[in-house]
Amino acid sequence: MCSINGYIDFNDLKHSRQGEVLAAGRTLQHRGPDASGTHAFGGVCFCHNRLAVMDPQRGHQPMSVIFRRKRYTIVYNGEIYNSGELRRELRREGAVFLTDCDTETVLWAAIIWGEEAPSHLNGIFAFAVHNETDGTVFFARDRLGVKPFFYAQVGGKFYFASEVKALLYHPEIPPEIDEVGLWQLLFLTPVTLPRKSVFRHIRSLLPGYCATLSAEGFSEKPYWRLEARECRDDARTASDTVRALFTDAVTRQLGSDVPLAVLLSGGLDSSSITAIAERVLSAEGKVTHTYSFEYEGNQESFSATLFQPQGDDEFAKGLAEALGTSHTVLTAPTAAVAAGLFDAVCARDLPGQADIDSSLLWFCREIKKRHTVVLSGECSDEIFGGYPWFYRPEMLYRDFFPWLHDPLARVSLFDNGITKCDKGLEFLREVYRSTLAECPVVDGEKECDRVARQATWLSTRYFMANLLERKDRMSMRSAVEVRVPFADHRILEYVFNVPWDIKFENGVEKALLRRAMTGYLPDNVLWRKKSPYPKTHSKEYEILVRGMLRERLARGGFLAQALDKSRLNAMLEGENTTWFGQLMSRPQLIAWLCQLDFFFEKYRVKLV
C-alpha cells in the first residue's frame, strides 16, 4: 500500500512543478513511510510514497518500462491477488519481469491490454500510467472502491491524489464547500456522494471506473458493472459456491513479505476469515496472529441494544483459544479515544464517525508495532444482508437512506438560513430515488428478491464505501495495510443474484454465509447475532466530549456562528437515541460536532 499523487498540464510541457508535487506528496507520507519517488516528463509529474509489502528491495515507484520503443511509467496503490496468473499470461505477450512486485504486473497489464487491463485484475487498486510516447495518462480504480482516487480539474490542469489533503495543498484548489457539500456534511457524513466530495472542486473516480487524460481532455467510463441475473442454485449449491469463492479470496490475500495478522472480533465475519487463515497458515507451519478490540470501562458500562446485543471480548478470546491463534486484546483508553478525534479528522479529511474512527486509529497504531498487514471483515453485511434494512421494509421505504434513522438529527441543530434544510432534504431524497432506480433487476423476480437487490445496491454504493474509506484512512494513517477478503468482486457478483429466501433462510440474517462456514466455526460463533464494530460505552467519554464541545463553542468558529443554541441544548438534555447506523448516539453526535468545528478551522473551509 502506498500513496499516489500527480499534476498534469499538457499545455505546459516544460514546467512539471515537480517541487510542488513532491511537497503535496509529503502530506501523504504516512501512507508510505518506506520510500518516495517522482517522475516528470512532458507536462506530467507523478509522486509516490511506498509502504513496502511485496518485494521490498526492488519494488520502488514510480516504475518505468520500455516496450516496443515506448516508455511507460506507473504510480500505483494497492495489492493484486492474481498476480501470478497474470504474469504467466503477460509473459506470453512479451512482458519481461524484473521484480516480484505486483506493481510491475499492473504496469505490464496496462501496456499489453490497455483499457481492458483493470478487468483482468483481482485486487484493490488505484493507479496512473503515463505513456510518454503518445502523451496520455490512464487511470483506474478497483471495482468496490477499496482504494481511493480523488482528482480536480482547474482550467487546463489536472491533479490527482490518494487523499484530499494533497489536492488542497495546491493553491489553485481552494477549500470551498457549496450547498451540496454542506448538505453532505450535515445530512450524510460520514457517507458522501459517490462521485462528488464535499469540496466544490474535488471529485472521486467511481469504483469500477477507468479514465484517460490526453491533450483532448478527460474521459471516464466503467470497466465493470454489477449485473442482475437469474440464479437457479439451491441452498446447498449456493453455500458450496460461497465457501469456495471466500476460501480462495482469503487464501490469496495471505501473501505478504512483512508480518501479517487478522482482526478478530468474535463475530461471524472476522471469525470466518480467521478460521480459513489459520488452516492455510498452519499448513505452511506458520502461526496465525489475531487482534481483538476493547475499550476501557466497557465491561462495566455495556448495555445490550437491538444493534449490539452482546460484547465481543469473550467470543474473540474463546475462538482464538479454540483455533490456537496467537491472540492480543487491545484496550483503548477513554482519554485517548477522545483525544484522537481531531487526528481522525486529519486522517479522513472529514468529520467522520467520532470514536468509531479515533479508536480504530489508536488500534492501528498499536498493531503497527508488530504487524504491517492485517485482514479484516468489512463488506460482509452489505453483500450477505446483515443489516436490519435488508429485512425490515419500513426502513428501506422511508424515502431516504435507511441507515440514517433521523435525517434531520444533525441539520436541525443549525440555522436554517445557512443550511437551507428543506431544499437539501429534497435534493438528497432525489439522489436516493435515482440510486434505487439505477439498481439492476431481473424481470418478473419476486418482490423480496427485488428489495434485497435494492438494499445491496444502496449499501455497497454508500454505506460500505464509508466503512472502506474509514478503514483505509485510519489504517494508512498508521502505515498499516488492511485487506478485505469479502470485497472480492466475485463474491458480490454471485451473492447479488442468490434468492433472498436462501440468504435469509428461516429468518436468519446472513444465513447463506453461516451455512457456508458450517464445520469451520463452533455453533456459538456460527449462529451468533450480528454485533458491529465496538464503540465506547464509558460515561466518562460523554463527559470528555461535552467539555470539548464547550471549548469549541468558546472559540467562536463555525459552530458558534451556525448552531441554534436552544436546539443544541435540547439535544444535550434529551433522550440518548441512535441517529446513524448502529453505533452513533448522543455521545457520538457531540463528538461529531467537535470534529465538524475542527474541520472548518483546520481546513480553512469557505462556504460559497
Secondary structure as a PSIPRED ss2 file (coil, helix, strand):
# PSIPRED VFORMAT (PSIPRED V4.0)

   1 M C   1.000  0.000  0.000
   2 C E   0.000  0.000  1.000
   3 S E   0.000  0.000  1.000
   4 I E   0.000  0.000  1.000
   5 N E   0.000  0.000  1.000
   6 G E   0.000  0.000  1.000
   7 Y E   0.000  0.000  1.000
   8 I E   0.000  0.000  1.000
   9 D C   1.000  0.000  0.000
  10 F C   1.000  0.000  0.000
  11 N C   1.000  0.000  0.000
  12 D C   1.000  0.000  0.000
  13 L C   1.000  0.000  0.000
  14 K C   1.000  0.000  0.000
  15 H C   1.000  0.000  0.000
  16 S C   1.000  0.000  0.000
  17 R C   1.000  0.000  0.000
  18 Q H   0.000  1.000  0.000
  19 G H   0.000  1.000  0.000
  20 E H   0.000  1.000  0.000
  21 V H   0.000  1.000  0.000
  22 L H   0.000  1.000  0.000
  23 A H   0.000  1.000  0.000
  24 A H   0.000  1.000  0.000
  25 G H   0.000  1.000  0.000
  26 R H   0.000  1.000  0.000
  27 T C   1.000  0.000  0.000
  28 L C   1.000  0.000  0.000
  29 Q H   0.000  1.000  0.000
  30 H H   0.000  1.000  0.000
  31 R H   0.000  1.000  0.000
  32 G C   1.000  0.000  0.000
  33 P E   0.000  0.000  1.000
  34 D C   1.000  0.000  0.000
  35 A E   0.000  0.000  1.000
  36 S E   0.000  0.000  1.000
  37 G E   0.000  0.000  1.000
  38 T E   0.000  0.000  1.000
  39 H E   0.000  0.000  1.000
  40 A E   0.000  0.000  1.000
  41 F E   0.000  0.000  1.000
  42 G C   1.000  0.000  0.000
  43 G C   1.000  0.000  0.000
  44 V E   0.000  0.000  1.000
  45 C E   0.000  0.000  1.000
  46 F E   0.000  0.000  1.000
  47 C E   0.000  0.000  1.000
  48 H E   0.000  0.000  1.000
  49 N E   0.000  0.000  1.000
  50 R E   0.000  0.000  1.000
  51 L C   1.000  0.000  0.000
  52 A C   1.000  0.000  0.000
  53 V C   1.000  0.000  0.000
  54 M C   1.000  0.000  0.000
  55 D C   1.000  0.000  0.000
  56 P C   1.000  0.000  0.000
  57 Q C   1.000  0.000  0.000
  58 R C   1.000  0.000  0.000
  59 G C   1.000  0.000  0.000
  60 H C   1.000  0.000  0.000
  61 Q C   1.000  0.000  0.000
  62 P C   1.000  0.000  0.000
  63 M E   0.000  0.000  1.000
  64 S E   0.000  0.000  1.000
  65 V E   0.000  0.000  1.000
  66 I E   0.000  0.000  1.000
  67 F E   0.000  0.000  1.000
  68 R C   1.000  0.000  0.000
  69 R C   1.000  0.000  0.000
  70 K E   0.000  0.000  1.000
  71 R E   0.000  0.000  1.000
  72 Y E   0.000  0.000  1.000
  73 T E   0.000  0.000  1.000
  74 I E   0.000  0.000  1.000
  75 V E   0.000  0.000  1.000
  76 Y E   0.000  0.000  1.000
  77 N E   0.000  0.000  1.000
  78 G E   0.000  0.000  1.000
  79 E E   0.000  0.000  1.000
  80 I E   0.000  0.000  1.000
  81 Y C   1.000  0.000  0.000
  82 N C   1.000  0.000  0.000
  83 S H   0.000  1.000  0.000
  84 G H   0.000  1.000  0.000
  85 E H   0.000  1.000  0.000
  86 L H   0.000  1.000  0.000
  87 R H   0.000  1.000  0.000
  88 R H   0.000  1.000  0.000
  89 E H   0.000  1.000  0.000
  90 L H   0.000  1.000  0.000
  91 R H   0.000  1.000  0.000
  92 R H   0.000  1.000  0.000
  93 E C   1.000  0.000  0.000
  94 G C   1.000  0.000  0.000
  95 A C   1.000  0.000  0.000
  96 V C   1.000  0.000  0.000
  97 F C   1.000  0.000  0.000
  98 L C   1.000  0.000  0.000
  99 T C   1.000  0.000  0.000
 100 D C   1.000  0.000  0.000
 101 C C   1.000  0.000  0.000
 102 D H   0.000  1.000  0.000
 103 T H   0.000  1.000  0.000
 104 E H   0.000  1.000  0.000
 105 T H   0.000  1.000  0.000
 106 V H   0.000  1.000  0.000
 107 L H   0.000  1.000  0.000
 108 W H   0.000  1.000  0.000
 109 A H   0.000  1.000  0.000
 110 A H   0.000  1.000  0.000
 111 I H   0.000  1.000  0.000
 112 I H   0.000  1.000  0.000
 113 W H   0.000  1.000  0.000
 114 G H   0.000  1.000  0.000
 115 E H   0.000  1.000  0.000
 116 E H   0.000  1.000  0.000
 117 A H   0.000  1.000  0.000
 118 P H   0.000  1.000  0.000
 119 S H   0.000  1.000  0.000
 120 H H   0.000  1.000  0.000
 121 L C   1.000  0.000  0.000
 122 N C   1.000  0.000  0.000
 123 G E   0.000  0.000  1.000
 124 I E   0.000  0.000  1.000
 125 F E   0.000  0.000  1.000
 126 A E   0.000  0.000  1.000
 127 F E   0.000  0.000  1.000
 128 A E   0.000  0.000  1.000
 129 V E   0.000  0.000  1.000
 130 H E   0.000  0.000  1.000
 131 N E   0.000  0.000  1.000
 132 E C   1.000  0.000  0.000
 133 T C   1.000  0.000  0.000
 134 D C   1.000  0.000  0.000
 135 G C   1.000  0.000  0.000
 136 T E   0.000  0.000  1.000
 137 V E   0.000  0.000  1.000
 138 F E   0.000  0.000  1.000
 139 F E   0.000  0.000  1.000
 140 A E   0.000  0.000  1.000
 141 R E   0.000  0.000  1.000
 142 D C   1.000  0.000  0.000
 143 R C   1.000  0.000  0.000
 144 L C   1.000  0.000  0.000
 145 G C   1.000  0.000  0.000
 146 V C   1.000  0.000  0.000
 147 K C   1.000  0.000  0.000
 148 P C   1.000  0.000  0.000
 149 F C   1.000  0.000  0.000
 150 F E   0.000  0.000  1.000
 151 Y E   0.000  0.000  1.000
 152 A E   0.000  0.000  1.000
 153 Q E   0.000  0.000  1.000
 154 V E   0.000  0.000  1.000
 155 G C   1.000  0.000  0.000
 156 G C   1.000  0.000  0.000
 157 K E   0.000  0.000  1.000
 158 F E   0.000  0.000  1.000
 159 Y E   0.000  0.000  1.000
 160 F E   0.000  0.000  1.000
 161 A E   0.000  0.000  1.000
 162 S C   1.000  0.000  0.000
 163 E C   1.000  0.000  0.000
 164 V H   0.000  1.000  0.000
 165 K H   0.000  1.000  0.000
 166 A H   0.000  1.000  0.000
 167 L H   0.000  1.000  0.000
 168 L H   0.000  1.000  0.000
 169 Y C   1.000  0.000  0.000
 170 H C   1.000  0.000  0.000
 171 P C   1.000  0.000  0.000
 172 E C   1.000  0.000  0.000
 173 I C   1.000  0.000  0.000
 174 P C   1.000  0.000  0.000
 175 P C   1.000  0.000  0.000
 176 E E   0.000  0.000  1.000
 177 I E   0.000  0.000  1.000
 178 D C   1.000  0.000  0.000
 179 E H   0.000  1.000  0.000
 180 V H   0.000  1.000  0.000
 181 G H   0.000  1.000  0.000
 182 L H   0.000  1.000  0.000
 183 W H   0.000  1.000  0.000
 184 Q H   0.000  1.000  0.000
 185 L H   0.000  1.000  0.000
 186 L H   0.000  1.000  0.000
 187 F H   0.000  1.000  0.000
 188 L H   0.000  1.000  0.000
 189 T C   1.000  0.000  0.000
 190 P C   1.000  0.000  0.000
 191 V C   1.000  0.000  0.000
 192 T C   1.000  0.000  0.000
 193 L C   1.000  0.000  0.000
 194 P C   1.000  0.000  0.000
 195 R C   1.000  0.000  0.000
 196 K E   0.000  0.000  1.000
 197 S C   1.000  0.000  0.000
 198 V C   1.000  0.000  0.000
 199 F C   1.000  0.000  0.000
 200 R C   1.000  0.000  0.000
 201 H C   1.000  0.000  0.000
 202 I E   0.000  0.000  1.000
 203 R E   0.000  0.000  1.000
 204 S E   0.000  0.000  1.000
 205 L C   1.000  0.000  0.000
 206 L C   1.000  0.000  0.000
 207 P C   1.000  0.000  0.000
 208 G C   1.000  0.000  0.000
 209 Y E   0.000  0.000  1.000
 210 C E   0.000  0.000  1.000
 211 A E   0.000  0.000  1.000
 212 T E   0.000  0.000  1.000
 213 L E   0.000  0.000  1.000
 214 S E   0.000  0.000  1.000
 215 A C   1.000  0.000  0.000
 216 E C   1.000  0.000  0.000
 217 G E   0.000  0.000  1.000
 218 F E   0.000  0.000  1.000
 219 S E   0.000  0.000  1.000
 220 E E   0.000  0.000  1.000
 221 K E   0.000  0.000  1.000
 222 P E   0.000  0.000  1.000
 223 Y C   1.000  0.000  0.000
 224 W C   1.000  0.000  0.000
 225 R C   1.000  0.000  0.000
 226 L C   1.000  0.000  0.000
 227 E C   1.000  0.000  0.000
 228 A C   1.000  0.000  0.000
 229 R C   1.000  0.000  0.000
 230 E C   1.000  0.000  0.000
 231 C C   1.000  0.000  0.000
 232 R C   1.000  0.000  0.000
 233 D C   1.000  0.000  0.000
 234 D C   1.000  0.000  0.000
 235 A H   0.000  1.000  0.000
 236 R H   0.000  1.000  0.000
 237 T H   0.000  1.000  0.000
 238 A H   0.000  1.000  0.000
 239 S H   0.000  1.000  0.000
 240 D H   0.000  1.000  0.000
 241 T H   0.000  1.000  0.000
 242 V H   0.000  1.000  0.000
 243 R H   0.000  1.000  0.000
 244 A H   0.000  1.000  0.000
 245 L H   0.000  1.000  0.000
 246 F H   0.000  1.000  0.000
 247 T H   0.000  1.000  0.000
 248 D H   0.000  1.000  0.000
 249 A H   0.000  1.000  0.000
 250 V H   0.000  1.000  0.000
 251 T H   0.000  1.000  0.000
 252 R H   0.000  1.000  0.000
 253 Q C   1.000  0.000  0.000
 254 L C   1.000  0.000  0.000
 255 G C   1.000  0.000  0.000
 256 S C   1.000  0.000  0.000
 257 D C   1.000  0.000  0.000
 258 V C   1.000  0.000  0.000
 259 P C   1.000  0.000  0.000
 260 L E   0.000  0.000  1.000
 261 A E   0.000  0.000  1.000
 262 V E   0.000  0.000  1.000
 263 L E   0.000  0.000  1.000
 264 L C   1.000  0.000  0.000
 265 S C   1.000  0.000  0.000
 266 G C   1.000  0.000  0.000
 267 G C   1.000  0.000  0.000
 268 L H   0.000  1.000  0.000
 269 D H   0.000  1.000  0.000
 270 S H   0.000  1.000  0.000
 271 S H   0.000  1.000  0.000
 272 S H   0.000  1.000  0.000
 273 I H   0.000  1.000  0.000
 274 T H   0.000  1.000  0.000
 275 A H   0.000  1.000  0.000
 276 I H   0.000  1.000  0.000
 277 A H   0.000  1.000  0.000
 278 E H   0.000  1.000  0.000
 279 R H   0.000  1.000  0.000
 280 V H   0.000  1.000  0.000
 281 L H   0.000  1.000  0.000
 282 S H   0.000  1.000  0.000
 283 A H   0.000  1.000  0.000
 284 E C   1.000  0.000  0.000
 285 G C   1.000  0.000  0.000
 286 K C   1.000  0.000  0.000
 287 V C   1.000  0.000  0.000
 288 T C   1.000  0.000  0.000
 289 H E   0.000  0.000  1.000
 290 T E   0.000  0.000  1.000
 291 Y E   0.000  0.000  1.000
 292 S E   0.000  0.000  1.000
 293 F E   0.000  0.000  1.000
 294 E E   0.000  0.000  1.000
 295 Y E   0.000  0.000  1.000
 296 E C   1.000  0.000  0.000
 297 G C   1.000  0.000  0.000
 298 N H   0.000  1.000  0.000
 299 Q H   0.000  1.000  0.000
 300 E H   0.000  1.000  0.000
 301 S H   0.000  1.000  0.000
 302 F C   1.000  0.000  0.000
 303 S C   1.000  0.000  0.000
 304 A C   1.000  0.000  0.000
 305 T C   1.000  0.000  0.000
 306 L C   1.000  0.000  0.000
 307 F C   1.000  0.000  0.000
 308 Q C   1.000  0.000  0.000
 309 P C   1.000  0.000  0.000
 310 Q C   1.000  0.000  0.000
 311 G C   1.000  0.000  0.000
 312 D C   1.000  0.000  0.000
 313 D H   0.000  1.000  0.000
 314 E H   0.000  1.000  0.000
 315 F H   0.000  1.000  0.000
 316 A H   0.000  1.000  0.000
 317 K H   0.000  1.000  0.000
 318 G H   0.000  1.000  0.000
 319 L H   0.000  1.000  0.000
 320 A H   0.000  1.000  0.000
 321 E H   0.000  1.000  0.000
 322 A H   0.000  1.000  0.000
 323 L H   0.000  1.000  0.000
 324 G C   1.000  0.000  0.000
 325 T C   1.000  0.000  0.000
 326 S E   0.000  0.000  1.000
 327 H E   0.000  0.000  1.000
 328 T E   0.000  0.000  1.000
 329 V E   0.000  0.000  1.000
 330 L E   0.000  0.000  1.000
 331 T E   0.000  0.000  1.000
 332 A E   0.000  0.000  1.000
 333 P C   1.000  0.000  0.000
 334 T H   0.000  1.000  0.000
 335 A H   0.000  1.000  0.000
 336 A H   0.000  1.000  0.000
 337 V H   0.000  1.000  0.000
 338 A H   0.000  1.000  0.000
 339 A H   0.000  1.000  0.000
 340 G C   1.000  0.000  0.000
 341 L H   0.000  1.000  0.000
 342 F H   0.000  1.000  0.000
 343 D H   0.000  1.000  0.000
 344 A H   0.000  1.000  0.000
 345 V H   0.000  1.000  0.000
 346 C H   0.000  1.000  0.000
 347 A H   0.000  1.000  0.000
 348 R H   0.000  1.000  0.000
 349 D C   1.000  0.000  0.000
 350 L C   1.000  0.000  0.000
 351 P C   1.000  0.000  0.000
 352 G C   1.000  0.000  0.000
 353 Q C   1.000  0.000  0.000
 354 A C   1.000  0.000  0.000
 355 D H   0.000  1.000  0.000
 356 I H   0.000  1.000  0.000
 357 D H   0.000  1.000  0.000
 358 S H   0.000  1.000  0.000
 359 S H   0.000  1.000  0.000
 360 L H   0.000  1.000  0.000
 361 L H   0.000  1.000  0.000
 362 W H   0.000  1.000  0.000
 363 F H   0.000  1.000  0.000
 364 C H   0.000  1.000  0.000
 365 R H   0.000  1.000  0.000
 366 E H   0.000  1.000  0.000
 367 I H   0.000  1.000  0.000
 368 K H   0.000  1.000  0.000
 369 K C   1.000  0.000  0.000
 370 R C   1.000  0.000  0.000
 371 H C   1.000  0.000  0.000
 372 T C   1.000  0.000  0.000
 373 V E   0.000  0.000  1.000
 374 V E   0.000  0.000  1.000
 375 L E   0.000  0.000  1.000
 376 S C   1.000  0.000  0.000
 377 G C   1.000  0.000  0.000
 378 E C   1.000  0.000  0.000
 379 C C   1.000  0.000  0.000
 380 S H   0.000  1.000  0.000
 381 D H   0.000  1.000  0.000
 382 E H   0.000  1.000  0.000
 383 I H   0.000  1.000  0.000
 384 F H   0.000  1.000  0.000
 385 G C   1.000  0.000  0.000
 386 G C   1.000  0.000  0.000
 387 Y C   1.000  0.000  0.000
 388 P H   0.000  1.000  0.000
 389 W H   0.000  1.000  0.000
 390 F H   0.000  1.000  0.000
 391 Y H   0.000  1.000  0.000
 392 R C   1.000  0.000  0.000
 393 P H   0.000  1.000  0.000
 394 E H   0.000  1.000  0.000
 395 M H   0.000  1.000  0.000
 396 L H   0.000  1.000  0.000
 397 Y C   1.000  0.000  0.000
 398 R C   1.000  0.000  0.000
 399 D C   1.000  0.000  0.000
 400 F C   1.000  0.000  0.000
 401 F C   1.000  0.000  0.000
 402 P C   1.000  0.000  0.000
 403 W C   1.000  0.000  0.000
 404 L C   1.000  0.000  0.000
 405 H C   1.000  0.000  0.000
 406 D C   1.000  0.000  0.000
 407 P C   1.000  0.000  0.000
 408 L C   1.000  0.000  0.000
 409 A C   1.000  0.000  0.000
 410 R C   1.000  0.000  0.000
 411 V H   0.000  1.000  0.000
 412 S H   0.000  1.000  0.000
 413 L H   0.000  1.000  0.000
 414 F E   0.000  0.000  1.000
 415 D C   1.000  0.000  0.000
 416 N H   0.000  1.000  0.000
 417 G H   0.000  1.000  0.000
 418 I H   0.000  1.000  0.000
 419 T H   0.000  1.000  0.000
 420 K C   1.000  0.000  0.000
 421 C H   0.000  1.000  0.000
 422 D H   0.000  1.000  0.000
 423 K H   0.000  1.000  0.000
 424 G H   0.000  1.000  0.000
 425 L H   0.000  1.000  0.000
 426 E H   0.000  1.000  0.000
 427 F H   0.000  1.000  0.000
 428 L H   0.000  1.000  0.000
 429 R H   0.000  1.000  0.000
 430 E H   0.000  1.000  0.000
 431 V H   0.000  1.000  0.000
 432 Y H   0.000  1.000  0.000
 433 R H   0.000  1.000  0.000
 434 S H   0.000  1.000  0.000
 435 T H   0.000  1.000  0.000
 436 L H   0.000  1.000  0.000
 437 A H   0.000  1.000  0.000
 438 E H   0.000  1.000  0.000
 439 C C   1.000  0.000  0.000
 440 P C   1.000  0.000  0.000
 441 V C   1.000  0.000  0.000
 442 V C   1.000  0.000  0.000
 443 D C   1.000  0.000  0.000
 444 G C   1.000  0.000  0.000
 445 E C   1.000  0.000  0.000
 446 K C   1.000  0.000  0.000
 447 E H   0.000  1.000  0.000
 448 C H   0.000  1.000  0.000
 449 D H   0.000  1.000  0.000
 450 R H   0.000  1.000  0.000
 451 V H   0.000  1.000  0.000
 452 A H   0.000  1.000  0.000
 453 R H   0.000  1.000  0.000
 454 Q H   0.000  1.000  0.000
 455 A H   0.000  1.000  0.000
 456 T H   0.000  1.000  0.000
 457 W H   0.000  1.000  0.000
 458 L H   0.000  1.000  0.000
 459 S H   0.000  1.000  0.000
 460 T H   0.000  1.000  0.000
 461 R H   0.000  1.000  0.000
 462 Y H   0.000  1.000  0.000
 463 F H   0.000  1.000  0.000
 464 M H   0.000  1.000  0.000
 465 A H   0.000  1.000  0.000
 466 N H   0.000  1.000  0.000
 467 L H   0.000  1.000  0.000
 468 L H   0.000  1.000  0.000
 469 E H   0.000  1.000  0.000
 470 R H   0.000  1.000  0.000
 471 K H   0.000  1.000  0.000
 472 D H   0.000  1.000  0.000
 473 R H   0.000  1.000  0.000
 474 M H   0.000  1.000  0.000
 475 S H   0.000  1.000  0.000
 476 M H   0.000  1.000  0.000
 477 R H   0.000  1.000  0.000
 478 S C   1.000  0.000  0.000
 479 A C   1.000  0.000  0.000
 480 V C   1.000  0.000  0.000
 481 E E   0.000  0.000  1.000
 482 V E   0.000  0.000  1.000
 483 R E   0.000  0.000  1.000
 484 V C   1.000  0.000  0.000
 485 P H   0.000  1.000  0.000
 486 F H   0.000  1.000  0.000
 487 A H   0.000  1.000  0.000
 488 D C   1.000  0.000  0.000
 489 H H   0.000  1.000  0.000
 490 R H   0.000  1.000  0.000
 491 I H   0.000  1.000  0.000
 492 L H   0.000  1.000  0.000
 493 E H   0.000  1.000  0.000
 494 Y H   0.000  1.000  0.000
 495 V H   0.000  1.000  0.000
 496 F C   1.000  0.000  0.000
 497 N C   1.000  0.000  0.000
 498 V C   1.000  0.000  0.000
 499 P C   1.000  0.000  0.000
 500 W H   0.000  1.000  0.000
 501 D H   0.000  1.000  0.000
 502 I H   0.000  1.000  0.000
 503 K H   0.000  1.000  0.000
 504 F C   1.000  0.000  0.000
 505 E H   0.000  1.000  0.000
 506 N H   0.000  1.000  0.000
 507 G H   0.000  1.000  0.000
 508 V C   1.000  0.000  0.000
 509 E C   1.000  0.000  0.000
 510 K C   1.000  0.000  0.000
 511 A H   0.000  1.000  0.000
 512 L H   0.000  1.000  0.000
 513 L H   0.000  1.000  0.000
 514 R H   0.000  1.000  0.000
 515 R H   0.000  1.000  0.000
 516 A H   0.000  1.000  0.000
 517 M C   1.000  0.000  0.000
 518 T E   0.000  0.000  1.000
 519 G C   1.000  0.000  0.000
 520 Y C   1.000  0.000  0.000
 521 L E   0.000  0.000  1.000
 522 P C   1.000  0.000  0.000
 523 D H   0.000  1.000  0.000
 524 N H   0.000  1.000  0.000
 525 V H   0.000  1.000  0.000
 526 L H   0.000  1.000  0.000
 527 W C   1.000  0.000  0.000
 528 R C   1.000  0.000  0.000
 529 K C   1.000  0.000  0.000
 530 K C   1.000  0.000  0.000
 531 S C   1.000  0.000  0.000
 532 P C   1.000  0.000  0.000
 533 Y C   1.000  0.000  0.000
 534 P C   1.000  0.000  0.000
 535 K C   1.000  0.000  0.000
 536 T C   1.000  0.000  0.000
 537 H C   1.000  0.000  0.000
 538 S C   1.000  0.000  0.000
 539 K H   0.000  1.000  0.000
 540 E H   0.000  1.000  0.000
 541 Y H   0.000  1.000  0.000
 542 E H   0.000  1.000  0.000
 543 I H   0.000  1.000  0.000
 544 L H   0.000  1.000  0.000
 545 V H   0.000  1.000  0.000
 546 R H   0.000  1.000  0.000
 547 G H   0.000  1.000  0.000
 548 M H   0.000  1.000  0.000
 549 L H   0.000  1.000  0.000
 550 R H   0.000  1.000  0.000
 551 E H   0.000  1.000  0.000
 552 R H   0.000  1.000  0.000
 553 L H   0.000  1.000  0.000
 554 A H   0.000  1.000  0.000
 555 R C   1.000  0.000  0.000
 556 G C   1.000  0.000  0.000
 557 G C   1.000  0.000  0.000
 558 F H   0.000  1.000  0.000
 559 L H   0.000  1.000  0.000
 560 A H   0.000  1.000  0.000
 561 Q H   0.000  1.000  0.000
 562 A H   0.000  1.000  0.000
 563 L E   0.000  0.000  1.000
 564 D C   1.000  0.000  0.000
 565 K H   0.000  1.000  0.000
 566 S H   0.000  1.000  0.000
 567 R H   0.000  1.000  0.000
 568 L H   0.000  1.000  0.000
 569 N H   0.000  1.000  0.000
 570 A H   0.000  1.000  0.000
 571 M H   0.000  1.000  0.000
 572 L H   0.000  1.000  0.000
 573 E H   0.000  1.000  0.000
 574 G C   1.000  0.000  0.000
 575 E C   1.000  0.000  0.000
 576 N C   1.000  0.000  0.000
 577 T C   1.000  0.000  0.000
 578 T C   1.000  0.000  0.000
 579 W C   1.000  0.000  0.000
 580 F E   0.000  0.000  1.000
 581 G C   1.000  0.000  0.000
 582 Q C   1.000  0.000  0.000
 583 L C   1.000  0.000  0.000
 584 M E   0.000  0.000  1.000
 585 S C   1.000  0.000  0.000
 586 R H   0.000  1.000  0.000
 587 P H   0.000  1.000  0.000
 588 Q H   0.000  1.000  0.000
 589 L H   0.000  1.000  0.000
 590 I H   0.000  1.000  0.000
 591 A H   0.000  1.000  0.000
 592 W H   0.000  1.000  0.000
 593 L H   0.000  1.000  0.000
 594 C H   0.000  1.000  0.000
 595 Q H   0.000  1.000  0.000
 596 L H   0.000  1.000  0.000
 597 D H   0.000  1.000  0.000
 598 F H   0.000  1.000  0.000
 599 F H   0.000  1.000  0.000
 600 F H   0.000  1.000  0.000
 601 E H   0.000  1.000  0.000
 602 K H   0.000  1.000  0.000
 603 Y C   1.000  0.000  0.000
 604 R C   1.000  0.000  0.000
 605 V C   1.000  0.000  0.000
 606 K E   0.000  0.000  1.000
 607 L E   0.000  0.000  1.000
 608 V C   1.000  0.000  0.000
